[in-house]
Amino acid sequence: VRTIDWVDGAIEMIDQTRLPDDVVTLRITDVPTLVDAIRRLAVRGAPALGVAGALGVALAASDLRDDFEHHVRALRAARPTAVNLARGVDRAAARAGDGPAAVLAEALRVRDEEIAASWAMGRRGADLADELLGARPVVAMTVCNTGGLAAVERGTALAVVTELHERRRLSSALAMETRPLLQGARLTTWELARAGVPHRLIVDSAGPFLLSRGAANLVVAGADRIAANGDTANKIGTFSLALAARYAGVPFVIVAPESTVDLGTASGADIAIEDRDDQEVCSVRGVRTAPAGTAAINPAFDVTPAELITAVVTERRVVRLDRGERLAVSRPHAEASPRR
Amino acid sequence: VRTIDWVDGAIEMIDQTRLPDDVVTLRITDVPTLVDAIRRLAVRGAPALGVAGALGVALAASDLRDDFEHHVRALRAARPTAVNLARGVDRAAARAGDGPAAVLAEALRVRDEEIAASWAMGRRGADLADELLGARPVVAMTVCNTGGLAAVERGTALAVVTELHERRRLSSALAMETRPLLQGARLTTWELARAGVPHRLIVDSAGPFLLSRGAANLVVAGADRIAANGDTANKIGTFSLALAARYAGVPFVIVAPESTVDLGTASGADIAIEDRDDQEVCSVRGVRTAPAGTAAINPAFDVTPAELITAVVTERRVVRLDRGERLAVSRPHAEASPRR
């Protein structure tokens, strides 16, 4: 099952806000509905957002009466932290002069590249785990959802977990629940159960402590944006996990497609953090958790400094930040890449 | 309003599982009901548990038909991590030979000492904040609930926040929600709102990140048990906050009564961590958050190494662990203490 796809002239996607209770497929035929779906996280995850953005432009291009430029801008702005969304939008929009068919063809290329990238990230990440851990069975801790639901198939960080499981190298996975929206509890456990991967759920603040007690020997996380110096924006909770991994001497690995690497952003200080509706913090799945009138701060993402990251794994390379390798200079054949 | 008290021959306590929706006072007349109330966290917080244990022994002593020793053991074992519970039980039980009135008198002394201790901790902690921060307005971050609800009146770490507010030194408080049981979201915000203290709620994993961004300049936390070397067991989430405070250069202060200091426990490695029902992780206030059948790990507490703690504040002293002061050797007049 693909999280998002182009089916008979429209976008079809699993509504991730309904998981794990119901598996509902949305059929989306206009950009405002897609923007709303992106904003309310019916589709989320960096690779999936790139595909959603590109397919959204294909939708806009297919209706000549619509204000194409307006729709492109609305799509681009739907999730400010996610560089992939803007990239997917821009790639498809660049073909607008060649007509709707060319835009759609480009959007489908974005989709197919994300699928291929996910499989490659899983393999490279699993190879790196072998390099870092030798023959030790892997207990992998992860945050948020970075599985097939966050991509189109397979995923990013969770693709590594799945690959390790299929190679019989995985002992088990530990999934942080990822408040406030519980992508770990709702989505990651659902995907791991479907894939038959042994796993247990933990509250977010148990992750750092369990690392300090040796409960896991690898941390894998995704990324929403990776700055040129390696500082990485990802779901809130990633920073505290990286800090604890460093304290415990556990490798901390970011797994994300090349499209997440943003060499135009120098460091984490330049990444805008999306502050979401503070009432997400004051309730859980519609149930209030705090007194009425309670105000909150809701940073949806955090920034993990490069110094806490062992390696960045993409579909094309492994950049060992812990060995002083850099994203900008070490990329081989950047000019030959079809993705940049 | 006192969280727990002895009223007309029985224990009365606020049922904290019903907050913030309803303020319900339980009247408890037998030990099994009290043990159940302790286990399901109707009463929680180190000082309050000490009082509950002592008053529970008074209940057991008042009924000569009961198996006194059996009840004492059951009370002692109701929460393994909380040293105060066992201490309160032991103090009251030691007077059993002198009859029920003597047991009750001792239990009421435990109560009155906890009240006096809470006020003293608030004052000492606020003085320390002035020492650490100078004239800067304080933004204090805290985890779990350490207010009057966790004690009898006033509290421990939250007593410091309240005291700073009353001294007009506090800018605002940031409360971590404290999954899985949400004591921060449900109880701390409720207490801060009643006290008129400006505050905002955050998800647990936002605490470390917001510290790294300079959003608070003081962290205060309570303790369930402090080992001789300063390692401190407290609600899960405390460790990751201490680690981030160190990373950000923010003072991290433990505020707890002397009865929490356990010189018989050498270090954090000797503290048993209570693993609670894993299904607490898979739901929030009765609403499932994970697929049916999901297993979890639920360490209710963590251990913060002494090296990450700036100071321990009790009702009698401030121990600057960051300056090499030790809990064991620096305590003045230990032999004159009525509490040990």
Boltz contact constraints between the chains, C-beta under 6 A:
constraints:
  - contact:
      token1: [A, 20]
      token2: [B, 291]
      max_distance: 6.0
  - contact:
      token1: [A, 179]
      token2: [B, 203]
      max_distance: 6.0
  - contact:
      token1: [A, 180]
      token2: [B, 203]
      max_distance: 6.0
  - contact:
      token1: [A, 182]
      token2: [B, 289]
      max_distance: 6.0
  - contact:
      token1: [A, 185]
      token2: [B, 289]
      max_distance: 6.0
  - contact:
      token1: [A, 185]
      token2: [B, 290]
      max_distance: 6.0
  - contact:
      token1: [A, 189]
      token2: [B, 290]
      max_distance: 6.0
  - contact:
      token1: [A, 189]
      token2: [B, 291]
      max_distance: 6.0
  - contact:
      token1: [A, 189]
      token2: [B, 294]
      max_distance: 6.0
  - contact:
      token1: [A, 190]
      token2: [B, 291]
      max_distance: 6.0
  - contact:
      token1: [A, 193]
      token2: [B, 291]
      max_distance: 6.0
  - contact:
      token1: [A, 200]
      token2: [B, 295]
      max_distance: 6.0
  - contact:
      token1: [A, 200]
      token2: [B, 296]
      max_distance: 6.0
  - contact:
      token1: [A, 200]
      token2: [B, 297]
      max_distance: 6.0
  - contact:
      token1: [A, 201]
      token2: [B, 281]
      max_distance: 6.0
  - contact:
      token1: [A, 201]
      token2: [B, 290]
      max_distance: 6.0
  - contact:
      token1: [A, 201]
      token2: [B, 294]
      max_distance: 6.0
  - contact:
      token1: [A, 201]
      token2: [B, 296]
      max_distance: 6.0
  - contact:
      token1: [A, 202]
      token2: [B, 297]
      max_distance: 6.0
  - contact:
      token1: [A, 203]
      token2: [B, 179]
      max_distance: 6.0
  - contact:
      token1: [A, 203]
      token2: [B, 180]
      max_distance: 6.0
  - contact:
      token1: [A, 203]
      token2: [B, 281]
      max_distance: 6.0
  - contact:
      token1: [A, 204]
      token2: [B, 204]
      max_distance: 6.0
  - contact:
      token1: [A, 204]
      token2: [B, 205]
      max_distance: 6.0
  - contact:
      token1: [A, 205]
      token2: [B, 204]
      max_distance: 6.0
  - contact:
      token1: [A, 205]
      token2: [B, 236]
      max_distance: 6.0
  - contact:
      token1: [A, 205]
      token2: [B, 237]
      max_distance: 6.0
  - contact:
      token1: [A, 205]
      token2: [B, 240]
      max_distance: 6.0
  - contact:
      token1: [A, 206]
      token2: [B, 236]
      max_distance: 6.0
  - contact:
      token1: [A, 206]
      token2: [B, 299]
      max_distance: 6.0
  - contact:
      token1: [A, 208]
      token2: [B, 239]
      max_distance: 6.0
  - contact:
      token1: [A, 208]
      token2: [B, 240]
      max_distance: 6.0
  - contact:
      token1: [A, 209]
      token2: [B, 239]
      max_distance: 6.0
  - contact:
      token1: [A, 209]
      token2: [B, 302]
      max_distance: 6.0
  - contact:
      token1: [A, 236]
      token2: [B, 205]
      max_distance: 6.0
  - contact:
      token1: [A, 236]
      token2: [B, 206]
      max_distance: 6.0
  - contact:
      token1: [A, 237]
      token2: [B, 205]
      max_distance: 6.0
  - contact:
      token1: [A, 239]
      token2: [B, 208]
      max_distance: 6.0
  - contact:
      token1: [A, 239]
      token2: [B, 209]
      max_distance: 6.0
  - contact:
      token1: [A, 240]
      token2: [B, 205]
      max_distance: 6.0
  - contact:
      token1: [A, 240]
      token2: [B, 208]
      max_distance: 6.0
  - contact:
      token1: [A, 240]
      token2: [B, 240]
      max_distance: 6.0
  - contact:
      token1: [A, 243]
      token2: [B, 243]
      max_distance: 6.0
  - contact:
      token1: [A, 243]
      token2: [B, 247]
      max_distance: 6.0
  - contact:
      token1: [A, 247]
      token2: [B, 243]
      max_distance: 6.0
  - contact:
      token1: [A, 281]
      token2: [B, 201]
      max_distance: 6.0
  - contact:
      token1: [A, 281]
      token2: [B, 203]
      max_distance: 6.0
  - contact:
      token1: [A, 284]
      token2: [B, 284]
      max_distance: 6.0
  - contact:
      token1: [A, 285]
      token2: [B, 287]
      max_distance: 6.0
  - contact:
      token1: [A, 287]
      token2: [B, 285]
      max_distance: 6.0
  - contact:
      token1: [A, 287]
      token2: [B, 287]
      max_distance: 6.0
  - contact:
      token1: [A, 289]
      token2: [B, 182]
      max_distance: 6.0
  - contact:
      token1: [A, 289]
      token2: [B, 185]
      max_distance: 6.0
  - contact:
      token1: [A, 290]
      token2: [B, 185]
      max_distance: 6.0
  - contact:
      token1: [A, 290]
      token2: [B, 189]
      max_distance: 6.0
  - contact:
      token1: [A, 290]
      token2: [B, 201]
      max_distance: 6.0
  - contact:
      token1: [A, 291]
      token2: [B, 20]
      max_distance: 6.0
  - contact:
      token1: [A, 291]
      token2: [B, 189]
      max_distance: 6.0
  - contact:
      token1: [A, 291]
      token2: [B, 190]
      max_distance: 6.0
  - contact:
      token1: [A, 291]
      token2: [B, 193]
      max_distance: 6.0
  - contact:
      token1: [A, 294]
      token2: [B, 189]
      max_distance: 6.0
  - contact:
      token1: [A, 294]
      token2: [B, 201]
      max_distance: 6.0
  - contact:
      token1: [A, 295]
      token2: [B, 200]
      max_distance: 6.0
  - contact:
      token1: [A, 296]
      token2: [B, 200]
      max_distance: 6.0
  - contact:
      token1: [A, 296]
      token2: [B, 201]
      max_distance: 6.0
  - contact:
      token1: [A, 297]
      token2: [B, 200]
      max_distance: 6.0
  - contact:
      token1: [A, 297]
      token2: [B, 202]
      max_distance: 6.0
  - contact:
      token1: [A, 299]
      token2: [B, 206]
      max_distance: 6.0
  - contact:
      token1: [A, 302]
      token2: [B, 209]
      max_distance: 6.0
